[in-house]
């Protein structure tokens, strides 16, 4: 950051976010920068504005974690920070000498420009009336994009049914939706006879979509559907995404990475160097990054190499409608294995590291963990430990990057088999964690 330069600051709808933003204003001002308050808006809207202006940005958001915590997402003028930037930030945080008293500051406001830019981008993705006759439910909860999502879908011709608006922050995790949130969506689906339900996490960089039967579509499936909709010749996605990406045969080039958008961004750069022309990156949580200019519905779409919930929501709804298929049938066209994800909460990073190291290095520990639930034929340590069985089932463990949790991802031949494998995998891991 150059002293005296402008830094954009946005925030989500958490109760603490306005105060955290004012701390950011104070810190930036103290360093000789000029903070510009972009108000409440989605992370991709802030990122798009920052890249357009060539300015750095800070998003105040804890994403999907509970309201009693919060966080910051940093953007360089050219887009998301990478792992080298993260390491430098960690060093600065450890060595910084903070003043004993900090006076909260305000900043010059610019609440409309970023939202206007993002609104234009969203409404121009599809033609007028592109979603006509579709009846779409929007689970509003506390998503910072709830109003804009209703507005955009309505502008594109859909009949929109908003529901579930909350004045209290709701921590929506698109990889592990709570039973309470799922029930809210299912009840709205039945009551209003909806073609789909859509939503996002708190800062709207991850989508949530349920089909006409109330079944939630996994994020990696949404990513693959989006990539196909924009004619991608290359997808870049972490090792945790479904193995059906290879089986579906829709993409000339597939690059697997570690989990996290910085790794996906790095992989997209490698893909460009390898000659890919239309590149889409995505994660198992549904965050889609458009790594190159593309076309959707015959209309030009500029690159936006940061996670964005709006693109997959519109691309998936439009493709299903244009093919005259309900979402459930459209999803079944992809050769995705049944997959589920879960987590053990309250597991420290140190405990997770010891657990993963034991699985990788100690054959007897690994055998005790999986005997009777998976016959291991392959082990992948790209990120965490991914065990693949003889029959193609997958049991994958990794430590969460932003919470004291051990994540578990599974694939199997049916929903029942996946549910059983997840249940047993979590139960076994809990037992073996207690022995470390």
C-alpha positions in Angstrom: 0.0 0.0 0.0 1.4 3.4 -0.9 1.0 6.1 1.8 -1.7 8.5 0.8 -3.4 6.0 -1.5 -7.1 5.1 -1.3 -8.3 1.8 0.2 -11.9 0.6 -0.3 -13.5 -0.9 2.8 -16.8 -2.9 2.8 -18.6 -5.0 5.3 -21.2 -7.7 5.8 -24.3 -7.5 8.1 -22.8 -8.8 11.3 -23.5 -6.6 14.3 -19.8 -6.1 14.9 -18.8 -5.3 11.3 -19.5 -1.5 11.4 -17.2 -1.1 14.5 -14.5 -3.3 12.9 -14.7 -1.2 9.8 -14.2 2.0 11.8 -11.1 0.4 13.4 -9.9 -0.2 9.8 -10.6 3.4 8.9 -8.5 4.5 11.9 -5.6 2.2 11.1 -5.5 3.2 7.4 -5.6 6.9 8.3 -2.8 6.4 10.8 -0.7 4.8 8.0 -1.3 7.8 5.7 -3.9 6.1 3.5 -7.4 7.4 2.7 -10.2 4.9 3.5 -13.3 4.9 1.3 -16.4 3.4 3.0 -18.3 1.3 0.5 -20.8 0.3 3.1 -22.7 -3.0 3.2 -22.1 -5.1 0.1 -21.0 -8.5 -1.1 -17.3 -9.5 -1.2 -17.4 -10.0 -5.0 -19.0 -6.6 -5.5 -16.2 -4.9 -3.5 -13.5 -7.0 -5.2 -14.9 -6.1 -8.7 -14.9 -2.4 -7.8 -11.4 -2.5 -6.4 -10.0 -4.3 -9.5 -11.8 -1.8 -11.8 -10.3 1.2 -10.0 -6.9 -0.5 -9.4 -7.2 0.0 -5.7 -6.6 -2.3 -2.7 -9.6 -3.2 -0.6 -10.6 -4.7 2.8 -13.8 -6.6 3.3 -14.9 -6.9 7.0 -16.6 -10.3 7.2 -16.4 -13.5 9.1 -17.9 -15.3 6.1 -19.8 -18.3 7.3 -18.5 -18.6 10.9 -20.7 -17.7 13.9 -21.5 -14.1 14.7 -19.3 -13.9 17.8 -16.3 -13.9 15.5 -15.4 -11.7 12.6 -12.5 -11.3 10.1 -11.0 -9.4 7.3 -10.5 -10.3 3.6 -7.7 -8.4 1.8 -7.5 -7.5 -1.9 -4.6 -6.1 -3.9 -5.3 -3.7 -6.8 -5.1 -6.7 -9.1 -7.3 -9.1 -7.1 -7.2 -11.5 -4.2 -4.1 -11.8 -2.1 -2.0 -15.0 -2.5 -0.3 -17.3 0.1 2.8 -15.1 0.0 0.7 -12.1 1.0 -1.0 -14.2 3.8 2.4 -15.1 5.2 3.5 -11.4 5.2 0.3 -10.4 6.9 0.8 -13.0 9.6 4.3 -11.7 10.3 3.1 -8.1 10.4 0.3 -9.1 12.8 2.8 -10.8 15.2 5.3 -7.9 15.1 3.0 -4.9 14.9 3.2 -2.5 17.9 -0.4 -1.4 18.5 -1.2 1.8 20.3 -2.7 1.5 23.7 -5.7 3.6 22.8 -7.3 3.6 19.3 -9.8 6.3 18.4 -12.5 5.0 16.1 -12.6 6.9 12.8 -15.2 7.5 10.1 -14.4 7.6 6.4 -15.7 9.3 3.3 -18.6 7.3 2.0 -19.1 5.7 -1.4 -21.9 3.4 -0.8 -23.5 3.3 -4.3 -20.9 3.0 -7.0 -19.7 -0.6 -6.2 -23.2 -1.9 -5.9 -24.2 -0.1 -9.1 -21.3 -1.7 -11.0 -22.1 -5.2 -9.7 -25.8 -4.8 -10.4 -25.1 -3.9 -14.0 -22.8 -6.9 -14.3 -25.4 -9.3 -12.9 -28.4 -8.0 -14.9 -26.3 -8.0 -18.1 -25.3 -11.7 -17.8 -28.7 -12.8 -19.3 -31.1 -11.2 -21.6 -34.4 -9.6 -20.5 -36.9 -12.2 -19.5 -34.3 -15.0 -19.5 -35.8 -16.5 -16.3 -39.4 -15.9 -17.1 -41.9 -18.5 -15.8 -39.4 -19.7 -13.2 -40.6 -19.5 -9.6 -37.6 -18.9 -7.4 -37.4 -18.8 -3.6 -34.7 -16.6 -2.1 -33.6 -17.6 1.4 -32.7 -14.1 2.6 -31.5 -14.8 6.2 -28.6 -12.3 6.8 -26.9 -12.5 3.4 -25.5 -9.1 2.5 -26.7 -9.7 -1.0 -30.3 -10.6 -0.1 -31.9 -7.5 -1.5 -29.8 -7.4 -4.7 -30.4 -11.1 -5.4 -34.2 -10.5 -5.3 -33.8 -7.5 -7.5 -31.7 -9.2 -10.1 -33.8 -12.3 -10.4 -36.9 -10.2 -10.7 -35.3 -8.0 -13.4 -34.5 -11.2 -15.3 -38.2 -12.2 -15.3 -38.4 -14.7 -12.5 -41.2 -14.8 -10.0 -39.3 -14.3 -6.8 -40.5 -15.5 -3.3 -38.3 -14.0 -0.6 -38.4 -15.8 2.8 -36.5 -16.3 6.0 -35.2 -12.7 6.5 -33.3 -12.3 9.7 -32.2 -9.3 11.7 -29.7 -11.5 13.6 -26.7 -12.9 11.8 -27.2 -16.5 10.5 -23.9 -18.4 9.9 -24.7 -20.2 6.6 -22.0 -22.7 5.7 -22.7 -23.9 2.1 -20.6 -27.0 2.8 -22.4 -28.0 5.9 -25.9 -26.5 6.0 -27.5 -26.8 9.4 -30.7 -28.9 9.8 -32.6 -25.8 10.9 -31.7 -23.8 7.7 -32.5 -26.8 5.5 -35.9 -27.1 7.2 -36.6 -23.4 6.5 -35.9 -23.9 2.9 -37.8 -27.1 2.6 -40.9 -25.6 4.2 -40.8 -22.6 1.7 -40.3 -25.1 -1.2 -43.5 -27.0 -0.2 -45.5 -23.9 0.6 -44.8 -22.0 -2.5 -44.2 -24.8 -5.1 -40.9 -23.4 -6.1 -38.7 -24.4 -9.1 -35.6 -23.7 -7.0 -34.4 -22.1 -3.8 -31.2 -19.9 -3.9 -29.2 -18.2 -1.3 -25.6 -17.3 -0.3 -23.3 -17.3 2.7 -23.0 -14.2 4.8 -20.7 -12.2 2.4 -22.2 -13.7 -0.8 -19.1 -15.2 -2.3 -20.6 -18.8 -2.0 -23.9 -19.8 -3.5 -26.6 -22.2 -2.2 -29.1 -23.8 -4.6 -31.8 -26.4 -4.0 -33.7 -28.1 -6.8 -37.5 -28.4 -7.1 -37.5 -31.4 -4.7 -35.6 -29.5 -2.0 -32.3 -31.3 -2.6 -29.3 -29.0 -2.2 -26.8 -29.2 -5.0 -23.2 -29.5 -3.9 -20.9 -26.6 -4.6 -18.5 -28.5 -6.8 -21.5 -29.6 -9.0 -22.6 -25.9 -9.3 -19.1 -25.0 -10.3 -19.0 -27.7 -13.0 -22.4 -26.6 -14.3 -21.2 -23.0 -14.4 -18.0 -23.9 -16.2 -20.0 -25.8 -18.8 -22.5 -22.9 -19.2 -19.7 -20.4 -20.1 -17.9 -22.9 -22.4 -14.8 -23.4 -20.3 -12.1 -25.5 -21.8 -10.3 -25.6 -18.4 -11.5 -26.0 -14.8 -9.2 -25.5 -11.8 -10.5 -26.9 -8.6 -9.2 -28.3 -5.3 -8.6 -32.0 -4.6 -11.7 -32.1 -2.4 -14.0 -31.5 -5.3 -16.0 -34.4 -6.7 -14.2 -37.0 -8.9 -17.2 -36.7 -11.3 -15.5 -33.6 -12.7 -13.2 -35.9 -14.6 -15.9 -38.5 -15.4 -18.3 -36.0 -16.9 -16.0 -35.5 -19.9 -17.0 -31.8 -20.5 -13.6 -30.2 -20.0 -10.4 -30.5 -22.0 -8.1 -29.6 -19.1 -8.6 -30.1 -15.4 -6.1 -28.9 -12.8 -6.4 -30.0 -9.1 -5.0 -27.8 -6.3 -4.9 -27.5 -2.6 -8.0 -26.2 -0.9 -8.5 -22.4 -0.9 -9.1 -19.7 -3.5 -5.4 -18.5 -3.5 -4.4 -22.0 -4.7 -7.2 -21.9 -7.3 -6.0 -18.5 -8.5 -2.5 -19.8 -8.8 -3.8 -22.8 -10.8 -5.7 -20.5 -13.2 -2.5 -18.7 -13.9 -0.7 -22.0 -14.7 -3.7 -22.9 -16.9 -3.3 -19.7 -18.9 0.4 -20.4 -19.4 -0.5 -23.9 -20.6 -2.7 -22.5 -23.3 -6.2 -22.6 -21.8 -8.5 -19.9 -23.2 -11.7 -20.0 -21.1 -10.9 -20.8 -17.5 -13.2 -21.3 -14.5 -12.0 -22.0 -11.0 -14.3 -23.3 -8.3 -14.2 -24.8 -4.8 -16.3 -27.5 -3.2 -18.1 -24.8 -1.3 -19.5 -23.4 -4.6 -17.3 -20.3 -4.8 -16.8 -19.7 -8.6 -13.9 -17.7 -10.0 -14.0 -16.6 -13.6 -10.4 -16.6 -14.6 -10.9 -15.2 -18.2 -13.4 -13.4 -20.3 -16.2 -15.7 -21.3 -19.7 -15.8 -22.7 -22.9 -16.7 -21.0 -26.1 -17.1 -23.0 -24.3 -15.6 -26.0 -23.5 -12.4 -24.0 -19.9 -11.3 -23.1 -18.9 -11.7 -19.5 -15.7 -10.1 -18.2 -13.3 -12.0 -16.0 -13.8 -11.8 -12.2 -11.1 -13.9 -10.6 -12.6 -13.9 -7.1 -15.3 -16.1 -5.5 -18.7 -15.0 -6.6 -22.2 -16.4 -5.8 -24.1 -14.5 -8.4 -22.6 -16.1 -11.5 -23.3 -19.7 -10.5 -26.8 -18.9 -9.4 -27.7 -17.2 -12.7 -25.8 -19.7 -14.9 -27.4 -22.8 -13.4 -30.9 -21.4 -13.4 -30.6 -20.2 -17.0 -29.1 -23.4 -18.3 -31.8 -25.5 -16.7 -34.5 -23.3 -18.1 -33.0 -23.1 -21.6 -32.8 -26.9 -21.7 -36.4 -27.2 -20.5 -35.4 -29.4 -17.6 -36.1 -29.2 -13.9 -32.9 -28.7 -11.8 -32.9 -32.3 -10.5 -32.8 -33.7 -14.1 -30.2 -31.2 -15.2 -28.0 -32.1 -12.2 -28.3 -35.8 -13.0 -26.7 -35.2 -16.4 -23.3 -35.0 -14.6 -21.6 -38.2 -13.5 -21.1 -37.0 -10.0 -20.7 -39.5 -7.2 -23.0 -39.1 -4.2 -21.0 -36.8 -1.8 -21.4 -35.4 1.6 -19.3 -33.3 4.0 -19.3 -32.9 7.7 -17.0 -31.7 10.5 -15.9 -32.2 14.1 -16.0 -28.9 15.9 -13.7 -27.9 18.7 -10.6 -29.7 17.2 -7.5 -27.5 17.5 -5.2 -27.1 14.5 -2.5 -28.9 16.5 -4.7 -31.9 17.1 -5.8 -32.0 13.5 -2.2 -31.9 12.3 -1.3 -34.8 14.6 -4.3 -36.8 13.4 -3.5 -36.2 9.7 0.2 -37.0 10.2 -0.7 -40.3 11.9 -3.0 -41.3 9.0 -0.3 -40.6 6.5 2.7 -42.1 8.2 1.4 -44.8 10.6 -0.1 -47.8 8.7 -1.5 -49.4 11.8 -3.2 -46.1 12.8 -4.7 -45.8 9.3 -5.9 -49.4 9.3 -7.5 -49.0 12.7 -9.2 -45.9 11.4 -10.7 -47.3 8.2 -10.9 -51.1 8.6 -14.5 -52.2 7.9 -15.5 -48.9 6.2 -12.9 -48.4 3.4 -10.4 -50.7 1.5 -7.7 -48.2 0.8 -6.0 -48.3 -2.7 -4.7 -44.8 -2.9 -3.6 -42.0 -0.6 -3.3 -38.3 -1.7 -1.8 -35.6 0.6 -2.3 -32.6 -1.7 -4.4 -31.1 1.1 -5.0 -33.1 4.2 -5.3 -36.8 3.6 -7.6 -38.2 0.9 -8.2 -42.0 1.0 -9.7 -43.7 -2.1 -11.1 -47.2 -1.8 -11.1 -50.1 -4.2 -14.7 -49.4 -5.2 -14.0 -45.7 -5.8 -15.4 -44.4 -2.5 -13.5 -41.5 -0.9 -12.8 -40.5 2.7 -11.0 -37.2 3.0 -9.9 -35.4 6.1 -8.4 -31.9 6.5 -8.1 -29.2 9.1 -10.3 -26.2 8.6 -8.3 -23.1 7.6 -10.4 -20.6 9.6 -12.0 -22.5 12.5 -11.0 -25.1 15.1 -12.6 -27.9 13.1 -11.7 -31.2 11.4 -13.4 -31.4 8.0 -14.5 -34.7 6.5 -15.5 -35.2 2.8 -16.8 -38.4 1.4 -17.9 -39.9 -2.0 -19.8 -43.1 -2.5 -22.0 -44.9 -5.0 -25.3 -43.7 -3.4 -26.7 -41.1 -1.0 -27.2 -43.8 1.6 -23.7 -45.1 1.2 -22.2 -41.6 1.4 -24.2 -40.8 4.5 -23.1 -44.0 6.2 -19.4 -43.5 5.2 -19.6 -39.9 6.6 -21.2 -41.1 9.8 -18.6 -43.8 10.3 -15.7 -41.6 9.2 -16.6 -38.9 11.7 -17.2 -41.4 14.5 -13.9 -43.2 13.9 -12.0 -39.9 13.7 -13.5 -38.7 17.0 -12.4 -41.9 18.7 -8.9 -41.8 17.3 -8.5 -38.0 18.0 -9.2 -38.9 21.7 -6.2 -41.3 21.6 -3.7 -38.9 20.4 
